[in-house]
Amino acid sequence: MFRTWVAACAAVALSAPALAEEQSNEPPTSTDADRARLEEEIRSELGGAPSKAPGGPAVAEDRAAAQASGPGPTGGNALARLLLLPDVSAIASFTGVYDGYDVANLSPDRGELYGPKGQPTFILQEVELGLQAVVDPYFRADIFVSFSPSGVDVEEAYATTLALPGNLQIRAGQFFTPFGRMNQQHPHVWEFVDAPLARYRLLAQDTLSGPGLVASWLAPTPWFLQLELAAQTTTPFDGLSPGFTGDARVLQYFSLTDAASVGVGLSGARRREGAPGAYRDLGGVDVYIRNRPPSSRSYLAVQGELYLRKFQDTPVPGGEPGQMESGVPQNGWWTQAFWRQDAYLGYGVRYEEAPAAGASAPGTEQRLGGVLDWYPSEFSRIALETSWDWLPGGNGGFEGLLHFEFGIGAHGAHPF
């Protein structure tokens, strides 16, 4: 559609000079010949028949004029350069935060969505720039660059194969690790404003990602069954230096009725922590249940994840130099339900547990939250999220988030 629109606009723009030329008896110039050649290419792009016989005198004249005028500024055809533009999009997210109990010190690692206690704070959460296009018959490319208060970061930049046999597919580049469900999602597709605590505390301080390769295989089964194997260089949780991460994931979807389906995923990874011989073993289980009648815009989605973590000779965070911990398993989990009432409104509730962090006493942090989403259109969202935290030692309190995001441009769908 975009190519047809561009070609039609170019044809209209070129038709006016052509009419003026018919009214004058001046001999054609090299510029006129270039225009005629572009008209011919536009006509071909729109599927029309050629106006001149191939190899005729007019074509020879155009070729001679093109040789005389030389190549364009970039050595190519202006129309061809225009038609090769990728899909470009930008999604901006802004959040107002009210912190009722000193979240920054008592419950950190929450995507920087906190401010001074008792003082409303406005935060530019992210501006995501997307570039997406099919490279050739063999590869598709996706690039996502994130602009945030902490700097500029390449979230993802990878190429995906399009024509491998045997239901195989390979991605190469920078990508989110295929571990669990939420780790692979960009923030603007979340139904809540922030990610669950367990993901920050056990999996990665932001998102588990890095450069590498991932191979996926779609099994020829009556239900959806996909196996993914990834090898990446990811930044360790302690932030010391990048290290190797191996990951495996099995994902299955089952249709319960015409309206309902359930997805179950199993993930496992071993992640180097920076120190020689230090590793973080990770395990995960994710469940997604969705009910959406085919004739309705409304749906109910219930999902959750369980994370398991076990250190192997890993430096103790904040401990003495050389102090190591090994074989200490930890876990955290979250579950949420979200009801999309119609095209404009959605409601959700989430409960989660995760190991406490920051200045909180050792133990488990519990959190209960709710969200109200309003979608003025398919390109914008306003969300109000409130939550209450219970921290070890009797601390805790209220936090409120008022979120606004909008998108412009052609942004392709992310993995479901």
C-alpha positions in Angstrom: 0.0 0.0 0.0 2.8 2.4 0.9 4.7 1.7 -2.3 1.5 2.3 -4.4 0.8 5.5 -2.6 4.3 6.8 -3.2 4.2 5.8 -6.8 0.8 7.5 -7.3 2.1 10.8 -5.7 5.2 10.8 -7.8 3.1 10.2 -11.0 0.9 13.2 -10.2 3.9 15.3 -9.4 5.5 14.4 -12.8 2.3 14.8 -14.9 2.1 18.6 -14.6 5.6 19.2 -16.2 4.7 16.6 -18.8 1.6 18.6 -19.9 3.7 21.8 -20.0 6.1 20.0 -22.3 3.4 18.9 -24.7 2.3 22.6 -25.1 5.9 23.6 -26.0 7.8 22.5 -29.1 11.2 22.6 -27.3 13.4 19.6 -27.9 13.7 17.2 -24.9 16.6 17.6 -22.6 18.4 15.1 -20.4 16.2 16.2 -17.5 13.1 15.5 -19.6 14.5 12.1 -20.4 15.2 11.3 -16.8 11.6 12.2 -16.0 10.3 10.0 -18.8 12.3 7.1 -17.5 10.9 7.7 -14.0 7.4 7.8 -15.4 8.0 4.5 -17.1 9.2 2.9 -13.8 6.2 4.3 -12.0 3.9 2.9 -14.6 5.6 -0.5 -14.2 5.4 -0.3 -10.4 1.6 0.3 -10.7 1.2 -2.7 -13.0 0.5 -0.7 -16.2 1.7 -1.6 -19.7 4.8 0.1 -21.0 4.2 3.1 -23.1 7.2 2.5 -25.4 8.4 -0.6 -27.1 11.5 -2.1 -25.4 14.7 -1.2 -27.2 13.0 1.6 -29.3 14.5 4.9 -30.2 12.9 6.6 -27.1 14.6 4.1 -24.8 17.9 4.5 -26.5 17.5 8.3 -26.2 16.8 7.9 -22.5 19.9 5.7 -22.0 22.1 8.2 -23.8 20.7 11.1 -21.7 21.3 9.1 -18.5 24.9 8.4 -19.5 25.3 12.1 -20.2 23.8 13.3 -17.0 25.7 10.7 -14.8 24.5 9.1 -11.6 22.5 10.8 -8.9 24.0 12.2 -5.7 24.1 8.7 -4.1 24.7 6.8 -7.3 21.2 5.4 -7.5 17.6 6.0 -8.6 15.6 8.4 -6.5 12.4 6.3 -6.7 14.2 3.1 -5.9 15.8 4.7 -2.8 12.4 5.9 -1.6 10.8 2.5 -2.0 13.5 0.8 0.0 12.8 2.8 3.2 12.0 0.5 6.2 9.0 0.8 8.4 9.8 3.5 11.0 8.1 4.0 14.3 8.5 5.7 17.7 6.8 4.9 21.0 7.1 7.3 23.9 6.2 6.5 27.5 5.9 8.9 30.4 5.0 8.2 34.0 4.0 10.2 37.0 5.1 8.5 40.3 3.9 9.0 43.9 6.1 7.1 46.4 4.5 6.7 49.8 7.2 4.7 51.7 10.7 5.4 50.2 10.7 2.8 47.4 14.2 3.7 46.2 15.8 2.5 49.4 13.4 -0.2 50.6 12.3 -1.8 47.3 14.7 -0.9 44.5 15.2 -2.5 41.1 11.9 -1.5 39.7 12.8 0.0 36.4 13.6 3.4 38.0 9.9 4.0 38.5 10.3 5.8 41.9 11.0 9.2 43.2 11.5 11.0 46.6 9.2 9.8 49.3 6.0 11.8 49.4 6.9 13.9 46.4 5.2 13.5 43.0 7.8 12.9 40.3 7.5 12.8 36.6 9.7 10.4 34.6 10.5 9.9 31.0 10.3 6.1 31.0 11.4 5.4 27.4 11.3 6.5 23.8 11.6 3.5 21.6 12.6 4.0 17.9 11.9 1.0 15.7 13.2 0.2 12.2 11.8 -2.9 10.5 12.0 -4.3 7.0 12.5 -7.4 4.9 16.1 -7.4 3.8 15.8 -9.9 0.9 14.1 -13.2 0.4 16.3 -14.8 3.1 16.3 -12.3 6.0 14.1 -9.9 7.9 15.7 -7.2 10.1 14.3 -5.6 13.3 16.1 -2.8 15.2 14.8 -1.1 18.4 16.7 1.7 20.0 15.7 2.9 23.5 16.2 6.5 24.7 15.8 7.0 28.5 17.2 9.2 31.3 20.0 6.6 31.8 21.2 6.9 28.2 20.8 5.4 24.7 20.7 1.7 24.4 20.2 -0.8 21.5 17.4 -2.9 22.9 17.3 -5.3 20.0 18.9 -5.4 16.6 18.6 -8.8 14.9 18.1 -10.6 11.6 15.7 -13.5 11.2 15.8 -16.1 8.6 12.7 -16.5 6.3 13.4 -19.6 4.2 15.1 -22.4 6.2 13.8 -25.9 5.7 12.4 -28.3 8.3 10.5 -25.6 10.3 13.7 -24.1 11.4 14.4 -20.4 12.1 17.5 -18.6 13.2 17.9 -15.1 14.7 21.3 -13.4 15.0 22.2 -10.1 16.6 21.1 -8.4 19.8 17.9 -9.7 21.3 15.9 -10.4 24.5 16.7 -13.9 25.8 13.9 -16.3 25.2 13.4 -17.0 28.9 9.9 -17.0 30.2 7.1 -14.8 28.7 7.6 -11.3 30.1 11.4 -11.1 29.5 10.8 -11.1 25.7 8.2 -8.3 25.8 8.8 -4.6 25.2 7.3 -2.4 28.0 4.7 -0.9 25.7 2.9 -4.2 25.3 2.6 -4.8 29.1 -0.9 -4.5 30.5 0.6 -3.1 33.7 3.0 -0.2 33.8 5.9 -2.0 35.4 7.3 -5.5 35.4 6.9 -7.8 38.4 9.5 -7.7 41.2 10.6 -11.3 40.7 11.9 -10.5 37.2 14.1 -7.7 38.4 15.3 -9.6 41.5 16.0 -13.0 40.1 16.4 -12.8 36.3 18.0 -9.5 35.5 18.2 -6.0 36.8 16.6 -4.8 33.6 16.1 -7.3 30.8 18.1 -10.5 30.2 19.5 -9.8 26.8 22.7 -9.6 24.7 24.3 -10.4 21.4 24.2 -14.0 20.2 22.3 -16.6 18.2 18.9 -18.3 18.8 17.6 -21.3 16.8 13.9 -22.3 17.0 12.1 -25.3 15.7 8.4 -25.6 15.2 7.5 -29.3 15.7 5.0 -30.9 13.3 2.5 -31.7 16.1 -1.3 -31.2 16.2 -0.8 -28.4 18.8 1.7 -25.6 18.8 5.1 -26.8 20.1 8.2 -24.7 19.7 11.8 -25.4 21.0 14.3 -22.6 21.2 18.0 -22.8 22.0 20.0 -19.6 22.6 23.7 -18.7 23.1 24.4 -15.1 24.1 26.9 -12.8 25.8 24.9 -11.1 28.5 25.9 -8.6 31.2 26.1 -10.4 34.6 23.7 -9.4 37.4 26.6 -7.9 39.3 27.5 -5.7 36.3 31.2 -6.6 36.4 31.8 -7.9 32.9 29.9 -9.7 30.1 29.7 -13.5 30.2 28.3 -16.4 28.3 24.7 -17.5 28.8 23.1 -20.7 27.5 19.3 -20.9 27.3 16.6 -23.4 26.4 12.9 -22.9 26.2 9.9 -25.1 25.3 6.6 -23.4 24.5 3.3 -25.1 23.9 -0.2 -23.7 23.1 -3.4 -25.7 23.3 -6.9 -24.7 22.1 -9.6 -25.4 24.7 -12.5 -24.0 22.7 -13.0 -21.6 19.8 -12.5 -18.8 22.2 -10.1 -20.1 24.8 -6.5 -21.3 24.7 -3.7 -22.0 27.1 0.0 -21.6 26.7 2.7 -23.3 28.9 6.4 -22.6 28.7 9.4 -24.1 30.4 12.8 -22.2 30.5 16.2 -23.0 31.8 19.5 -21.0 31.6 23.0 -20.9 33.0 24.4 -17.4 33.2 28.1 -16.5 34.0 28.3 -14.0 36.8 31.7 -12.4 36.1 34.0 -14.1 38.6 35.9 -17.3 37.4 33.7 -20.3 37.9 30.7 -18.3 39.1 27.3 -19.0 37.6 23.7 -18.3 38.1 21.4 -21.3 37.3 17.9 -20.1 36.3 14.7 -22.0 35.8 11.2 -20.8 34.9 7.6 -21.8 34.3 5.1 -19.5 32.6 1.4 -20.0 32.0 -0.9 -17.9 29.8 -4.7 -18.4 29.6 -6.8 -16.3 27.3 -10.5 -16.3 26.5 -11.7 -14.1 23.6 -14.9 -14.8 21.8 -14.3 -14.5 18.0 -17.1 -11.9 17.6 -16.0 -9.7 20.4 -13.3 -7.1 21.1 -13.2 -8.0 24.8 -11.0 -10.7 26.3 -9.9 -12.1 29.7 -6.2 -12.9 30.1 -4.8 -14.8 33.1 -1.0 -15.3 33.3 1.8 -15.9 35.7 5.5 -16.9 36.0 7.6 -18.7 38.6 11.4 -18.0 38.7 14.0 -20.2 40.3 17.6 -19.1 40.9 20.6 -20.9 42.4 24.1 -19.5 42.6 27.2 -21.5 42.0 30.3 -19.9 43.6 29.0 -16.4 43.1 30.2 -13.2 44.9 27.8 -12.1 47.6 26.2 -8.8 46.6 27.4 -6.2 49.0 29.6 -8.7 50.8 33.3 -8.7 51.6 35.8 -9.1 48.8 36.1 -12.8 47.9 33.0 -13.7 49.9 31.1 -16.3 47.8 27.7 -18.1 48.1 26.8 -21.4 46.5 23.8 -23.6 46.4 21.3 -21.1 47.9 18.1 -21.5 46.0 15.7 -18.6 45.8 12.4 -18.2 44.1 9.8 -15.6 43.2 6.5 -15.6 41.3 3.7 -13.4 40.1 0.2 -13.8 38.7 -2.2 -11.4 37.2 -5.7 -11.2 35.5 -6.6 -8.6 33.0 -10.1 -7.9 31.6 -10.3 -5.9 28.4 -13.9 -4.7 28.5 -14.0 -3.3 25.0 -11.8 -1.3 22.6 -11.3 1.5 25.2 -11.2 0.2 28.7 -9.3 -2.6 30.6 -8.9 -3.6 34.2 -6.3 -5.7 35.9 -5.1 -7.1 39.3 -1.7 -8.6 40.1 -0.2 -10.3 43.1 3.5 -11.1 43.4 6.3 -12.3 45.8 10.0 -11.8 45.5 13.2 -11.8 47.7 13.5 -8.5 49.4 16.2 -6.1 48.3 17.8 -2.8 49.3 17.5 -1.7 53.0 14.7 -4.1 53.7 15.4 -7.0 56.2 16.1 -10.4 54.6 12.9 -12.2 53.6 10.1 -12.0 51.1 8.4 -8.9 49.7 4.8 -9.2 48.8 2.9 -6.8 46.5 -0.7 -6.4 45.5 -1.6 -4.0 42.6 -4.3 -3.0 40.3 -4.4 -1.1 37.0 -7.0 0.8 34.9 -6.1 1.2 31.2 -7.9 3.6 28.9 -7.1 3.4 25.2 -8.3 6.6 23.4 -7.2 4.8 20.2 -5.0 1.9 19.0 -2.1 4.4 19.2 -2.2 5.7 22.7 -2.8 4.5 26.3 -3.4 6.2 29.7 -3.0 3.9 32.7 -3.5 4.4 36.4 -1.7 1.7 38.5 -1.7 1.5 42.3 0.0 -1.0 44.6 0.6 -1.8 48.2 3.8 -3.5 49.4 4.4 -5.6 52.5 8.2 -5.7 53.3 10.0 -7.8 55.9 10.3 -6.1 59.3 6.9 -4.4 59.0 7.8 -1.8 56.5 5.9 -1.1 53.3 3.3 1.2 51.9 1.5 2.7 48.9 2.8 3.6 45.4 0.9 5.1 42.5 1.8 5.4 38.8 0.0 7.5 36.2 1.3 6.5 32.8 0.8 7.9 29.3 2.2 6.5 26.0 1.7 7.0 22.3 3.0 5.5 19.1 3.6 6.9 15.7 4.6 5.2 12.5 4.3 1.6 11.3 5.3 -0.6 14.2 5.1 -4.3 13.5 3.7 -6.8 16.0 6.0 -8.3 18.6 6.0 -12.0 19.4 2.7 -13.1 21.1 
